[in-house]
C-alpha cells in the first residue's frame, strides 16, 4: 500500500498505519516528535501504538541530535531466527520435554547464569571481538559501571514481558528456531541514566514532552551517550547470538539421531539508532519498534505467542527510511489485557502450542495484539515475505 501523509505537522509524517486505527495518545506523540527542530522525517509503521516519549512503531530521522527516550529502555532489543534441517516429522507428539530443556539451558525472567558464559566453550560461537567488546565496558557511565558482573551473568538470558524463545514450523514443514530479546538490565540502566541526563540539559527546557529531551552533536553528553548506546546495542546482539547457540545445543542433543544442521542466522534490532544517509544528509535514524528493511536485507516480523510470524526481505523503500514494522504491535495495554482476559482465554488462543498458560502471561495473550496478517498486508511496499512461521513451542519468562 501507499503511505498516508498527515497534514499540519512541521515535517512529513508518513503513515503505513490507518490513521483511523491509531489512538489519540499515539497521534499526539507523533505530532509532538515533529516539534523538535532536529527531526527531518518521521515514518510510522502499521504496528504503531502508544509508547513512552515516542510511539512504538516509529522511525525518527534526526540531524545532529538523538532522543534517548525515543530509543527506549531496552536498547538493541530485536529478533534472531535460524532455519534447521529438521522437519515436522522429526518432532515428537509431546513437546513438553523440549520446552523444559530449553528453559533449563536459557535463564528466563529475571534469571541469569551462575557464572558468565565462556563463548570459547560453546559450539560454533564466533568469538572474534568478544574481549574487545568487554574492554569497552570500561567507558560506560560511572553510575552504571558497578553492574559489570551482573551484565556478564545476564549475557545469554531471555528476560520477561514479550521476550520469547520459540520452535516454529514454516509452511513447508521445516523447523525454525526463533527468539526475541535485548540488552537486559544493563541496557535499561544505561538508558534510564542518559534519559535523566538529557532532561537536565538547558536546551531541553520547555519541550512539549520532557521525554523528548535530546543530546546534540559535538557535546560531551552526546559522545557519552553514543558510546553507551552502541555498546548496549552490541550487547543485545551478542545476547541473542549466545542464546541461539545454547538453543542449537539443546536441539542437537534432543534430536541427535537426526543430526540437525543450521542455516545462517538472521538477526535484526528493532529498538536502536543507526547512522544513515538520506538526500545527501547524515542522519541518526532511531527505529523504536521498527526494523531496517534495506533492499535485500532479511528481517523478522513476529506475531504473538499464538499466531504466525514472518521472515521478510526488505525492499529498500526510502520513504520509510528503509524500515518496516517490528511485529504485530499491542492494541491494548498489559493492564487492560489482564482485566479483560482469563487463563481459560489464554488456553484457547494458544491451543496446539507448548507454552505457559498461567496468569503470569495473560497480558501476552494474542488478542492483546493487532492481527499480524493485517500488519504484514499494510507494508507490502516495504518488505516481501519469504517464510511464514507458526510456533509449536513458546518459552516466556
N, C-alpha and C positions, 0 to 999 in steps of 0.2 A: 504494500500500500504506500501511498504518498503521505508524507507527514502533514500535519496541520500546524500553521504558524499562528500563535496567539497574538492578537493586536494589543497595542497600548503599552508595551514594555520598551525599555531603553534599548535593548538589543534583541535580536530574534529569539523567540522560544519555539523551537521546533519539536512538535509532539508526535510520537508514534503511538500514543495512547489516545483513546477517545476522550476529549475534554469533558464530555458529559458524565463520564465514569470516574473522574478524579475528584476527590472530596475537596471541600473549600479550604481546609487547612493545608493540604498539599499544594493547591493552586496559589495560596498566599505565600508559601515558602518559595515557590518557583519565581514569583514576581519579586520577592524580597532579594533573591540572589542577583537579579539583574540590576539592582540599585548599586551594586559595588562597581566602582569605576574601572576596576582591573578586568572585569568579566568581558570577554569578547564573543562568547557564544554559549548557548545552553541547549542541549538536546535531551529530550525526555523520552524514556523508554516505555514500552507498553506495560511493564510491571510496576509502574511508579506508584508510590504510596508515601504517606507522611513519615518523616524521619526527624532527627534532631539537627536543627540548623538548616540542613538541606534535605530535600526529599531523597528517599531511596529510589533508585532507578533514574538517576540524572547524571548527565555528563557536563561538567563545568569547565570551560576553557578560559584560562586567565593568563594575562601577560604581566609578568613582573610581580606576581603575588600568588599565595596559596592559602586556603582556608582549612585549618586543621580539623575543625568540627565537621566540615563537609566530607572529609575523608572518612571520618568516623573513628570509633574506638577499637574496632577490630581491623587494624591496619593489615592490608595484604590478604584479607580473607578471600578464599577462592575455591576452586574445584580442581580435582585431578581424576583422570579416568584411564583405564587400560583394558584393551580387548585381549582376551585369553584364547588359548587353543581349545578350551573345554566347551562342551555343548550341553544343552539341556538334558540330554540322555545321561551325562556323567553325574548329574546331581541326584542325591538320594531323595526319597519321598519326604523324609523328616529332616528339616534343615536346622533344627534347634541345636544340634551338636556344633555345626559350623558357626552359627551365631555365637555360641558360648566360647569357642576357640578364638574368635575374633575379639570378643570382649576381654578375654584373658591376655591377649597379646598387645592390645592398644588401650591404654587407660582412657576412660571416658569421664564426662562431668568435670569435677574439679580434680580428678585424679592425675597422677604423674608417675613416672618411672622411679623406682627406688634409687637408682643411680643414673647419671646421664648416659645415653646410648653411645657406644663406640661405633661409628659408621664403618670403620675398617673391618669390623667383625660381622657385618651384615652382608648377605649375599647380593652382589651386584650393585651396591650403592656407590655412586660416584663420589669419591672423597676429595677430589680436586677443589681447592678453595675453602675447605672446611676450617682449617686452622686460621686462615686469613679472615674469614668471616667472624670468628670469635675474638680475634685480636681487635677488630673494630668496635667491639663492645666497650673497650676502654674509653671510647669517645662519647658514649651516650650521656644524657643528662645526669648530673650528680645525684639528683633527687631519686633516681630510679636505679642507680648503679648497684645498690645493695641487693637487687633481685637477680644477680648473676647465677647463683646456684639454682634457684627456682626455675629460671629460664632454661637452664641446661636440662633439668629433670622433666620439664614440660615439653621439651622438644620431642616430637613423636607421639603426641597425645591429642585427643579429639576436642575436648570441651563439651559444651551443652547447647541448649537452645535449638537452633535449626541446623547445627552441625551434625553430620552423619557419616557412616560408612555403609556402603551398600554392595550387594552382589546382585547383578541385573542380567536380564536376557534381552538380546535385541530381536528384531522381527525375523531373523534367520536362525534363531536358536542359539547364537553364540553367547557365552558367558562373559560379562564385563565386570570389572571392579571399579568402584567409584567412591570418592569421598569428598567431603566439604569441611574445611576448617581454616583457621587463620593464625594470628600471631599470639594467641593465648593471652595470659595475664600480662606478659611483658609489653605487648603491643598496646593493651588497654591502658596500662600505667603511663607509658610514654605519651600516648595520645592525650590523656587527661592532663598531664603536666603541661604540655605545649598549648593546649586549648586555654588553660588558665593563664599562661604567659602571654598569649596573644590578646586576651581580653583586657589585660592591664596596660597595653600599649596606647599612648595618647592618640594615635591616628585612628583608633577603633572606637573612640568615644562618639556617641550619638548615632550608632547604627540602628537600623530598624529592628534588628535581632542580634543580641550580643553573641550568639553562636556563629555569626558570620564574621567574627574577628579574623583578620588575616595577618600573615607575615609578608613583608615586602622585600623585594630584591635588594641585594647589597647591604644587608644589615646582619649583625651577628646573630640575632634571633632567627632569621631565615636560614642562615647557614647551619645553626644548631638543629633546627627542625628538619631540614633536608637530610642531614646526617642520620638522625634517629629514624626518620620516616623510611628512608631507603634501606636502612639496616633491618627495620621491622618487616618490611616487605620481603626481604630476603629470608628472614626467619620464618615467615609464613610459608614461603615456597619450600624451604628445606623441611619444615614440619610436615607438610603434605607428602614430600618425597620419602621421608622416613616412614611415615605411616603406610604408604603404599608398599614399601619394601617389606615391612612387617606383615602386611596383609598378604602379599605374594608368598611369603614364607609359610603362612598358615595354609594357603591353598596348595602349595607344593606338598606339604605333609599330609593334608587331608585327602588329596587326590593323587597320591604318589604313583598309583598304578597307571594313571592316565598320562603321567609325565607332562604336566602342563607347561606351556611356554607363554610368554607375554610380549605383546607388541610394544612399540614406543609409547611412553606415557604422554597423554595430553594434559596440559596444566594451564590454568589461567587465573589471574587475580580478578576480583570484582569489587574490591574496596581499595583503591590505590591512586597514586599520582604517577604520570609518565610525562617525560619531556618530548614533545612532538611539535612538528612544524606545519602550519596551515597558512595558505595565502601569503607566503613569504614572511611569516611572523613566528618566532619561537614562543611556544605556549606551554604552560603547565596544565595538563589535562587531568582533572580529577574525575574518576569514574566511581561513583558511590552506588553500588548495586547495579553495575554495568560491566560488560566485558569488552575488551578490544576485539574488533571484527575486521581487521585489515584483510585485504584481498588474499584469499587462500589460507588464512590463519584459522586453525582449529580452535573451537571453543566448546563450552559445556553449559547448557541451559537446563537446570534441574526443575522438576516439579516438586511435589510434596511427598510425604512418606507413603502414600498410597496411589500415586499417579505416575505418569510417564515422564521421562527426561529425554533430552535431545543432545546429540553430538552435532555440532554445526560447523560450517566453514564460512568465514567472513567474505563479504562482497566488496569491502573497501569503500563504503558509501561515505564520502567526506561531509555530507550534510549532517551526519550524526557523529562527526569526528571519528569515523571508522569504529563505531561502537554498536552494541546490541544489548538486550536485556540479560540479567544475571539469573533469572529464574521466574517462577510464577508470580512472586510478589504477594504480600499479605493483603487481604481485603478486610480483615478485622484485626484488632489488637489482640495480644495474648490474653489480657484480662477479659475481653469480650468473648473470646473463644471458650475460656474456662467457664464463664457464666452460661453460655448457650449450649455447650455440648457435654455429653457424658462419656464414660468409658465404653458404654454399650454402642454409642455412636462411633467411637474410635474403632472398636472391634469390627463394626460393619464396614467402615470405609477403608480398613486395611486388611480385609479378608484376602487370604491367599499369600500374605506377606508374613514372614517370620520376623517379628519385631515386638518391642514393648507395646502393651495395650493397656497401660495403667494411667492413673490420674496425673502422674508426673509429666506426661507428654500429650495430654488432651489439647493443649494450646498449639500443638503441631498437627492437629487433625487436618486432613486435606481440605475440608470445607472452609478453613480459615484462610485459604489461599485462593488466588484467582485461577480460573481454569487455564492450565498450561497450554492447551491446544489453541486457545484464543490468543494468548501472548505470542506464540510462535507465528500464528497467521498474520498478526499485525506487523511483522518485521521481515516479510519476505524480500524486501529490498535491502535488507541489512545482512541477512545470512541465508544460506541454504542448508537444509537438513541432510546429514549424511548417515545418521543412525538414530533409531528410535529405541529407547530402552525402557524396560519395566522391571522394578526391583522384585526379588524374591526373598531377600534378606535385607533388613534395615537395622543398623545399630545406632542408637542415640544415647547421649549422656543423660 
